[in-house]
Amino acid sequence: MDLAIRQLHPLFAAEIRGADLSRNIDPATRNAIEHAMDEYAICVLPEQTIDDERQVAFSRLYGPLENASAVVHQRKAGVIGPRVKLPEIFDISNVDENGNLLAGNDARWQYRQANELWHSDSSFRQKSSTWSLLHARVIPPSGGDTFFADTRAAYDALSEAMKKKLDGLEAEHSIWYSRSLRGGYVPTDDERAARPPAHHPLVRRHPGSGRRALFIASHASHIIGWPADEGRALLDELLAFATQPRFVYVHKWRVGDLVIWDNRCTLHRASEFESNAHKREMRRTTIIDTRGDFGVGL
């Protein structure tokens, strides 16, 4: 397949045309997409008519996938069942197993409100993630965009004094910390035990590009070994810096878009839409980072 790549933002993000993911792709196309991801960190593949099986098959070309059925509240709520049959698929939607809009008091609706905060998928895991791949099936008439921030460019723009200050620092990341920021969803004891916090360096070297990137955002609760208020202030300062408009690309979804982003060097958040009036149905696969906290101290 001959690919056409068009950059979407001065710093990062690109659109790739010419790859039909409904069919098996050849090694050259697979490698070309990987090289584009190393450079741009976000790649948009429009007009992809794929089902869950094809999305999983394509995602597996780049590594092992997270298991969505391990999310306790989804399993209890029946999301893993009639609506989504493959355990590798995360149902990022505002509808229930019968296709009806979720009510505001539904645990699934409450849980997903934190998706509107800046975050990196799975930073709360000991083995975090490399890429996330999100496919648009149904989109609302307005809103529901996704904002992405380039944390490589943000790190490059930091002062030398700040870079030195961050060297060697680690933060604790917890899914339950980020969920507490928006209120509503209260985890069970089983959920807390199943998803304990993880520690990661504030700065990691991105292996594909060789560039350093900030590893921060809403799952990061505090800095290890620092007083809580001082650590929180530094994390808030870094997040505000990294999400300035100059570092941000906004993706306005179209049905069929498959957007891939690299969680190791980007942050993202969903924007609001009328979720009580319009459906937004997306499917996500997430690739496990088997290398761990790569490039620490480099």
C-alpha positions in Angstrom: 0.0 0.0 0.0 1.2 3.5 -0.8 0.7 5.8 2.1 0.1 9.6 1.9 1.1 11.4 5.1 0.1 15.0 5.9 1.1 16.8 9.1 -1.8 18.3 11.0 0.0 20.5 13.5 3.3 22.4 13.4 4.8 20.2 16.2 3.2 16.7 15.8 0.1 14.8 14.6 -0.4 13.5 11.1 -3.1 12.1 8.8 -2.3 8.8 7.0 -4.3 7.8 3.9 -3.9 4.7 1.8 -4.1 2.0 4.5 -7.2 -0.2 4.4 -7.4 -1.8 7.8 -10.4 -4.0 6.9 -7.8 -6.2 5.1 -4.4 -7.6 6.3 -1.7 -5.0 5.8 1.7 -5.9 4.5 4.9 -5.5 6.6 6.0 -2.4 4.7 2.7 -0.6 5.6 2.9 -1.9 9.2 6.4 -0.4 9.5 5.6 2.8 7.8 2.8 3.4 10.3 5.2 2.7 13.2 7.8 5.1 11.8 5.1 7.8 11.4 4.0 7.3 15.0 7.6 7.6 16.2 7.8 11.0 14.4 4.3 12.4 14.9 3.1 10.6 18.1 -0.5 10.9 16.8 -1.8 9.4 13.5 -5.3 9.8 12.1 -6.4 7.1 9.7 -9.7 8.2 8.3 -12.6 6.3 6.6 -11.8 2.9 8.3 -14.7 0.5 8.1 -13.6 -2.1 10.6 -15.3 -4.2 13.3 -13.9 -5.1 16.7 -12.1 -8.2 15.4 -10.3 -6.2 12.7 -9.3 -3.5 15.2 -7.9 -6.1 17.6 -6.0 -7.9 14.8 -4.4 -4.6 13.6 -3.6 -3.5 17.1 -1.8 -6.8 17.9 0.7 -6.1 15.1 2.3 -3.6 17.5 2.2 -5.5 20.8 0.1 -7.3 23.4 -3.2 -5.7 24.3 -4.7 -4.7 27.6 -7.7 -6.7 28.9 -10.8 -4.5 29.2 -12.7 -7.2 31.0 -10.4 -6.8 34.0 -12.1 -3.5 34.7 -14.3 -4.6 37.6 -17.1 -2.0 37.3 -17.6 -2.7 33.6 -17.8 -6.4 34.3 -20.4 -5.9 37.1 -22.4 -3.5 34.9 -22.7 -6.0 32.1 -20.7 -4.0 29.5 -18.5 -7.0 28.8 -21.2 -9.2 27.5 -23.9 -8.6 24.9 -22.5 -5.2 23.8 -18.8 -5.9 23.6 -17.7 -9.5 23.1 -13.9 -9.2 22.8 -12.0 -8.7 26.1 -9.4 -6.5 24.3 -12.0 -3.8 23.4 -12.7 -0.9 25.7 -16.2 0.5 25.0 -15.7 4.3 25.2 -19.4 5.1 24.8 -22.3 6.7 26.6 -24.8 4.0 25.9 -25.7 0.8 27.7 -25.8 -2.8 26.4 -29.2 -2.1 24.9 -28.1 0.9 23.0 -29.8 3.4 25.3 -28.2 6.6 26.6 -26.6 6.1 30.1 -28.3 7.9 32.9 -26.3 10.4 35.0 -26.5 8.1 38.0 -25.1 5.1 36.1 -21.7 4.0 37.4 -20.3 3.8 33.9 -21.3 7.4 33.1 -19.8 8.6 36.4 -16.6 6.7 35.8 -16.0 8.2 32.4 -16.4 11.8 33.4 -12.7 11.8 34.3 -11.9 11.3 30.6 -12.4 15.0 30.3 -9.3 15.6 32.4 -5.8 15.5 30.8 -4.4 12.1 31.1 -2.2 9.3 29.6 -3.9 6.0 29.3 -2.8 3.4 31.8 -0.2 5.5 33.5 -1.7 4.1 36.7 -0.4 0.6 35.8 3.0 -0.8 36.7 3.3 -1.6 33.0 1.8 1.4 31.4 0.9 1.6 27.7 2.5 2.5 24.4 -0.3 3.3 22.0 -4.1 3.6 22.2 -6.2 3.2 19.1 -9.7 4.7 19.1 -12.2 4.0 16.4 -15.3 6.3 15.9 -18.5 4.4 15.3 -21.1 7.1 16.2 -20.4 10.8 16.9 -22.5 13.6 18.3 -23.5 16.5 16.0 -21.2 18.8 18.0 -18.6 18.5 20.8 -17.0 15.3 21.9 -13.7 16.4 20.3 -10.4 15.0 21.6 -7.5 17.4 22.6 -3.9 16.1 22.4 -0.8 17.6 23.9 2.8 16.9 22.8 4.9 16.4 26.0 8.1 16.0 24.0 7.7 19.6 22.7 6.7 20.7 26.2 9.8 19.2 27.7 12.0 20.8 25.1 10.5 24.2 25.9 11.2 24.0 29.7 13.9 26.1 31.2 17.2 24.4 31.9 16.7 25.0 35.5 13.3 23.2 35.4 14.8 20.3 33.5 17.5 19.9 36.2 14.9 20.1 38.9 12.9 17.3 37.4 15.8 14.9 37.0 15.3 11.8 39.0 11.8 12.7 40.4 9.0 10.1 40.4 5.3 10.6 40.8 2.6 8.2 42.0 -0.2 7.5 39.5 -3.6 6.2 40.6 -6.8 5.7 38.6 -8.7 6.3 41.8 -7.1 9.7 42.3 -8.2 10.9 38.9 -11.7 9.5 39.4 -11.9 11.4 42.7 -11.3 14.7 40.9 -14.6 14.6 39.2 -16.6 13.0 42.0 -19.5 10.6 41.6 -17.8 7.3 41.1 -16.7 5.4 44.3 -14.6 2.3 43.8 -15.2 -0.9 45.7 -12.5 -2.5 47.9 -12.0 -5.1 45.2 -11.4 -2.4 42.6 -8.9 -0.6 44.8 -7.0 -3.9 45.4 -7.1 -4.8 41.7 -5.7 -1.5 40.6 -3.1 -0.3 43.1 -1.0 2.9 42.3 2.2 2.9 40.3 5.3 5.0 40.4 6.9 6.5 37.2 9.6 9.1 36.5 8.4 12.6 35.6 10.6 12.5 32.6 11.2 9.5 30.3 13.0 9.1 27.0 10.7 8.2 24.2 12.3 5.2 22.4 11.0 5.8 19.0 12.2 9.4 18.6 14.9 9.4 21.2 13.4 12.6 22.7 12.6 13.2 26.4 9.0 13.6 27.4 7.0 14.6 30.5 5.0 11.8 32.0 2.3 13.6 34.1 -1.4 14.5 34.2 -4.5 13.6 36.1 -3.6 10.1 37.3 -0.4 11.6 39.0 -1.4 12.4 42.6 2.0 13.4 44.2 5.7 13.4 43.9 7.5 10.6 45.8 9.4 11.9 48.8 8.1 15.5 48.5 5.7 17.3 50.8 2.2 16.8 49.4 1.5 20.5 48.7 4.9 21.2 47.1 4.6 18.1 44.8 1.0 19.0 43.9 2.1 22.5 43.0 4.9 21.3 40.7 2.6 18.8 39.0 0.0 21.5 38.4 2.6 23.8 37.0 3.9 21.2 34.6 0.4 20.3 33.4 -0.5 23.9 32.8 2.7 24.4 30.8 2.4 21.2 28.8 -1.2 21.9 27.7 -0.7 25.5 26.4 -2.4 25.9 23.0 0.9 25.9 21.2 1.4 22.3 22.2 -2.2 21.1 21.5 -3.9 19.5 18.5 -7.7 19.2 18.6 -9.2 16.3 16.7 -12.8 16.7 15.4 -14.1 13.2 14.9 -15.7 11.8 11.8 -17.3 8.4 11.6 -14.7 5.9 10.6 -11.7 7.8 12.0 -9.1 5.6 13.7 -6.8 7.7 15.8 -3.6 6.3 17.2 -1.7 8.1 19.9 1.4 7.4 21.9 0.8 7.5 25.6 4.5 7.8 26.3 4.8 11.3 24.9 1.3 12.7 24.6 -1.6 13.7 26.9 -5.3 13.8 25.8 -8.7 14.7 27.1 -12.2 14.5 25.7 -14.3 17.6 25.4 -17.9 18.0 26.6 -21.0 17.3 24.5 -24.7 16.8 25.3 -24.2 13.2 26.5 -27.8 13.1 27.8 -29.1 13.8 24.3 -26.7 12.4 21.8 -24.8 9.1 21.4 -21.0 8.9 21.1 -19.8 5.4 20.5 -16.1 4.6 20.3 -14.0 1.5 20.6 -10.5 1.5 22.0 -7.6 -1.0 22.1 -4.5 -0.3 24.2 -1.1 -1.8 23.7 0.9 -2.8 26.8 4.3 -1.2 27.3 6.5 -4.3 27.9 9.7 -2.2 28.2 8.7 -0.4 31.4 10.1 2.9 32.4 12.5 3.1 29.4 15.3 5.6 29.3 15.2 6.6 32.9 18.0 9.0 33.7 19.2 9.3 30.1 
